[in-house]
Amino acid sequence: MAYHKVNADQRAQGHSPYLDNDELQATALDLEWDMEKELEEPGFDHFRLDGVVQHHLGNSQSPDLDLEPIQPSSSPKGRFQRLQEDPEYFSHYTRQAPKSNRCSFTQILKVFCTALTVFIFGIVIGYYARKKCPAPPTSQEPNNLHIYHEILKEIKAENIQRIYRDLLQFPKEDDVDVAMRILAQWTSQGLEDVQLVNYSVLLDLPGSSSNTITLKTSGECFNPSGQRCNRETKALRGQDLLFSYAAYSAKGTLEAELVDVQYGTVEDLIRIQAITNVTKKIALLKLGQSPLLYKLSLLEDAGFGGVLLYVDPCDLPKTTDLADKAFMVSLNGGGDPSTPGYASIDGSYRQNRVNLTTLLVQPISAVLAKKLLSLPEDTVPKDRCVPLRMPATGKKLISLNIQSVTMYKTISNVIGYLKGSVFPDRYIIIGSHHNSLNAYGGQEWASSTAIITAFIQALMLKVKRGWRPDRTIVFCSWGGTSFGNVGSYEWAEDLKRVLQRNVVAYVSLHNPVRGNSTLHPVASPSLQQLAAESQSFNCAEEPQCRGSNVSSVQLQGDADYFINHLGVPAMQFSYEDIKTSENSSFLSEALFPVHSTKTEELDPSFSLHKTIAKLTGQVTLQIANEPVLPFNALDIALEVQNSLKGNFCDEGVPPQLLAAASCLRDTAELFQSDEMRPANDPKERAPIRVRMLNDVLQSLEKSFLVHRAPPGLYRNILYRVDERTSQFSVLLEALEHRKLHQSNETVQAALSEVLSSINSAQVYFKAGLDIFETTLAGKK
């Protein structure tokens, strides 16, 4: 196919950022030749192409440093208004008319008769061809907003509620049965190509009885929720009892002293280690502030043997009452633990990784935490919340018993395709997840599945009337999410080479209605303006939707692989409760048992579900249909500069990083103003130029994937840890590591990774500029 040659040229360019003009011109000419040929092809089957990762390296120059306050660039439409005219641009379709020659009357007559015959014959052929072969669809962006409105108005709250209630009628079956029912739903809506993709993966499941915590001084035994073990527990043998555990924790029994480490920050550990030896002791740890896997890695390095994990009631929203509830967490960074980095398919080597940590980890309720801290129930004043803390006097000796079971189970993904009419080889993935093996998380999976099903329903009504998106939309319902995004990791690892080249964006529907106070949009820097535009388009009459700020922070759920391994721009809209403390981030890592009516209590009219569905549908349609991808290159450069300023506010930004970031900003501004403007005008839009431009935009974020990141932190450094921090997460962790170990090596290594990423992105933009300049020069 034509695209294979194009891809080969791009691969050669990606590995050599120092191409001279001749090479760039040759690359551009090959791209043009293949693009014209490709646009004539009717399309090709999805997910049968080879792809490659593009790596870009380079050295920064030394431009003037810019330390002025940095603001996001203006509206995405402004990226085309920097240049209004381009006198250098000529359409490659323009040809000169041939010169006239003198002909004899006989020759003229012969030519006239021949032309007349061909003309009449052509009319006849054209008439029948037109009847049988409709013209190939093209994007008509002046009508796009009208089309979006027609599709989105079919999304109704009552439809989402009906789908949600239908989903809850599913009996508690295994993952495959639930996935089959979702597949049947999507097929009944008219989605043409829906597949069930199964993987056999290693899961860590509860044992036949609950894990226990015993106070050695009194001999009292407790279940994770705080109930005594000697009570009748047969009636409790269900999710609320058995699924209060940490998947992939170490197993066994540990008897040791309990040490209150609060949130397990570096400062907490320095304070604790200064007064006691923590080797093989049990840490009492609060969830929040930073990723759980990162905090557990610090505790493991410090020498702890076990961890009791709880959520401080002061960190929970006032609208929730979860103090007496234990919960489930997963200690799996992603995918099948027995096949790390590769797909769990027949013939794959299975590694023996039963436990992913040496720590015995057990989640407990806040009620049990109070008992272990010997705090009376009336210690909390009525007018304010006092965070839990162990009294200065007294020691607690406890015994922790954990008995979960590892076994291989089948995890199922439902994958549905709506093939694009213009660029069928470019995919926008929209993902939800479904209930897996009776795991925790309440019924929120039904919310995400109902929203994506309602969007499919509205979309297919328009498709049945002859419309299609320009790019392919891939609908995914993932299995195994609560065990560490297992289903999405395995599918993406299975199709990694294809996805690296073809995926344009990932739109997430993970836990879309977790509260009802405020809208919380999250988007990668290149998509922040699109998210803001979508809100203004859909939220005019929604007070809980209007005016929400878009941020780039770490997301929970199945977007993980696409962000951190593929460098795909991602976006998510969700409703949540107003946070009651600055420590509330990462509380969603805890999967609490939520009653099936909880969702309908949060959103009885399902108006919040409808808003999320429309916002998600709006951004999906825009990415799928706009001729030029609605990504913002300059916002990435601004995010880089802001993150550098946040990391070194006390000791100053290293000049090499500032110079590289300033150079990236200059190149991004030039690229956005000079190269994206011609593609905005349909009168001068050439298919070759649009395809080349979109190929550059699609890979904007790939340069920012660092090789390694601490557990729980993103490899994509464009995402901050949370709203409280504005730093690159890898540099923030390196600076904390220096405090803990009095070593500067980690900081230097992290600085090198960040500098390499910035330089790589700058070279990537520069190579894109050079290709466009060479292409235009060749057309003159």
Summary of the structure (lengths in Angstrom):
residues: 780
radius of gyration: 29.0
end to end distance: 28.6
largest distance: 119.8
contacts: 2609
relative contact order: 0.15
helix: 43%
strand: 15%
